[in-house]
């Protein structure tokens, strides 16, 4: 199917932004100027700019015009076992290392483990879990999302059953599990990429359909998995750095 006229105009403007012809912060030509350049109507020009706004390339300012969205600085999220093992919140430590104020909002509820989550936790599909959803922020701006699942057969009736409630709120999984005698010795992560769903786009403030990184993380004791999570990160704002301990060879 042939692309609509406004989409072809948007394609050209997008290519100019990517190529640097329009730099971050530059004002785009007015609708009248775009209409004249491309030989289209004002409505088509407006729809083309609206497409770029929806994709996150452009911001519109009432009474001023449309501007190329400034690129946010790319910060680093360090995936380090040493940081996890030291206690406290690994995320907050990561943000503090970059002079950023880290925080989060969270909500927890008991749920039934979906098949994929049950497989990751080595429990039966339908077994009860505590599901906690997080929005992590840096200086008040959304950084990443996370959905965590913990088997209730381990945490039910303990002081850490609600990850963000009680005296151990704000602690990492390693420290919380240690409180109830679960000594985590290993963490595994699988990193993939996919388009953000509409809810994720809204929470992270990114354009619909933007590509996000998904970290599938699972914590293990010597005996079993005790927590698994899906962590969603916008790669235009954050890069992942893995610090991997290397022991001496026998």
Protein Blocks (a to p, Z undefined) as FASTA:
>chain_A
ZZdfklmmmmmmmmmmmnomacghiacddfklmmmmnopafklmmmmmmmmmmnopaccd
ehkbccdddddddddddddfklmmngpjfklmmmmmnopacddddddddddddfklmmmn
opaehiacddddddddeehiafbdcdddddfklmgopaklpmkgcjkgoiafklmmmmno
pacfbdcdddddddddfklmmmnopaehiacdddddddddfkbcfbdcdddddfklbccd
ddddddddZZ
